[in-house]
Amino acid sequence: MIMNLAIIGFGNVGRAFARILLERKQDLEKRYGFQSKIKGIFELNGAFINEAGLNIKDIINLNPNEFEKHENWKSKVSANNLIPKLDIDIVVELTHTNIKTGEPGLSHIKTALNNGKHVITANKGPLALAFPEVQELAKKNNLYLRFEATTGGAIPVFHLAETALMGNKIISIKGILNGTSNFILTQMSRQNVPFSIALKEAQELGFAEADPSLDVDGIDAACKIVIIANSILKQNVTLSNVKIKGIRQITKDAIELAREDGYVIRHIASAENGKLEVSPRLVPENSTFAIEGTQNLIRFETDLAKEIYIIGRGAGGREATSAIISDLLYIHKKTQ
Amino acid sequence: MIMNLAIIGFGNVGRAFARILLERKQDLEKRYGFQSKIKGIFELNGAFINEAGLNIKDIINLNPNEFEKHENWKSKVSANNLIPKLDIDIVVELTHTNIKTGEPGLSHIKTALNNGKHVITANKGPLALAFPEVQELAKKNNLYLRFEATTGGAIPVFHLAETALMGNKIISIKGILNGTSNFILTQMSRQNVPFSIALKEAQELGFAEADPSLDVDGIDAACKIVIIANSILKQNVTLSNVKIKGIRQITKDAIELAREDGYVIRHIASAENGKLEVSPRLVPENSTFAIEGTQNLIRFETDLAKEIYIIGRGAGGREATSAIISDLLYIHKKTQ
C-alpha cells in the first residue's frame, strides 16, 4: 500500500524530511516495503497540491518567493480546509512551536484526527498544551499520533520506552532536553565567563535565538518533559503542571563553588514521583549527566534494567528527520 | 495463546528470569496480553519437567542438592533429547558461555531450531562462533532467534538498532562492552594503582573471575562485537575475524601520560569499515566514552541521527532478565 502524505510547514525540518524521503526512496522500499507519495505541502500563504503526487525534486530547491510560479501552487488555501478533502493517510505537522495557544499546529492535528488521517508531528506546542485531548481524539478515531521528533531530536526516546524497554516498569525519567542551555552552562564552566557572554556566543553560533527565553528559561525543556510524562508515564498533564526555573540566575561564582566540590551545574528536566520539574541542579562532574555542549541526554530509571541513558543530538533537520521517518515506518508497519 | 517455555541453564540468570516472570505474571498479561507456562527447566544432571506447567514458586528457592527430591525432577535427562519431544514454543538458552566450542549451548540452539522452537539466548559462545550458521537455520525454519541479553546486559542494543533507529543507515558501532575491564581501567586511573592491584580489587568485589582472561584479554567484548556485526551490520563474521588486544599491558605510566594530555584509556570494541577490533584506546577525558566503573556503552554512528550513545548496566541477573523479557514479548507480538 502506498502511503499518501501531506506536509504542513516547509521550513528547515520540512525540507530536510522531503529531501531525505526522496533520497532514500529505493532504500525504504527495499528494506521495509515502504512507498509514499506527497500529495500536499502547506505553507502559511498557500500550498503545493497534486493528487497524483508532487514532484518533490522540483519543490525542495525553490525559494519561498518562487513558490507562486510553480504549476502545483495554490495561493491562499489553508491546511484546515483542504486536509479533510484530500485522499491522504498521514499528516506530517511541522509548523513552528507556539506555547501560548499551540496554533496553528493544534488545529491541524485536530483536523487531521477528526478526518481519519494519522498524524506525525515535530511540534511541541500542541502536545505540551493539549496532550490528553489530542491523544484521546486519536484513540477515539483509531488513529496513530506519533511525535518522536518533538523530544530529544534524533534520540529515539519514545521508541526506546515502548519497544526496547518492554516489560520494564519505568519509575522516573530525567534528562537534559535543551541543547542551547546545556551549551551555555558548558561554556560558562569551561571559559569562566558569565551567563550573558556565553549566551552571546550561543547566539553568534546559531544555537540560540535572538529571544532565547524558550531555551534558557526552561520552557522548551518543560514542553518535552510534559510529552514524556503523558506518553511514557501515562500522566495527564500539561505545561501548567511543570515547576520551571531557568538558568539566567546562574553566576560564575555558583559554577566555581560547584567545581570546588567536584560538581557541575546542569539544567535538568525530571518526571519523578508524579512531579514535573525543570531546574538547574548540581551533578557530579564525572557523572553521565555532566555531558557537554549541545547534546541531549535522557535517563530512564526502570525496575529491571535499572538506569538506561541515551545521548544524542537534540536538534537539526536531518536529525529530526531520523525521528520522523521512524514514526512513518512505525505507522506503515502497524497499518499493513 | 499461551507461550510454552523451556529454560536451559538454571544459574543466576535462569533463576532471576523464572522469578521475575512469576512476579509480573499479572502485569505482563494486562499490558501485553502475554501468558506463559514453563514446562521444562534443564540443568546439567537432569531437568524439572511438567507438561501441565511447572510450579515455579516451589523450584526457584531450591538448592541444587534438593532438586532430586522434587516430584517433577527427572535425573539424567538431557535437553537435546527432550526438547524435540516437548510441546514448547520457545527455548530460553542460558547455559554458560564456552568460547572454544560453543557447547553445550550451540547444540541446544540447533536442536531447538531444527524442531520448530523459537530461541532466546543470553549465551555469547554459540553466536560468537557460529552466528551465520544458526541465523541461517532460524531463517530456513521460519523461527525467531533472539539474543538481546548477550550484549550490553540491560542495554537494549538490538531493539534500538532494529526499531528505534529504523530508516537510518548504521555506519559504525563502537562500545565499551566489558564492565570488568572498564572497572579496572577506572580504578588504575582514579587510585593510581597498577593493573594487578586493580584486578585484585575487581576480584574481591566479585566483578572479575578468578581467571579474568575472558574480560581483561578482550575475548568477551570480541564475542559481543561479533554478534553486533552479524545482526546489525549484516556481516558474516565469527570470533576469528576480530583483532583483539587486552589491557594487561597497560601501565600506570601510560595512564599518567594520557592524563597529562587530557585523555583516559578505555577498552574499546569497534565494528568499523568492515573491520572488527577490541583494543585499549585513548579517549578525551570529557568525552562520552570516558564512562567509569562497570557500566557498558554503545555508540551507533548513523547517517541521519548521527551519533547515538546508550549507556547502562552490562551485567546482573535482573538486568539480563530485562533483555530476555523484551525478546519474549517480541516473539509473542510477532507470532500472535
Interface residues (C-beta under 8 A of the other chain):
Chain A: I20 R24 D27 L28 Y32 A154 I155 P156 H159 L160 T163 A164 L165 M166 G167 N168 K169 N286 T288 I291 E292 Q295 T302 L304 A305 K306 E307 I308 Y309 I310 I311 G312 R313 G316 R318 E319 T321 S322 A323 I325 S326 L328 L329 Y330
Chain B: I20 R24 D27 L28 Y32 A154 I155 P156 H159 L160 T163 A164 L165 M166 G167 N168 K169 N286 T288 I291 E292 Q295 T302 L304 A305 K306 E307 I308 Y309 I310 I311 G312 R313 G316 R318 E319 T321 S322 A323 I325 S326 L328 L329 Y330
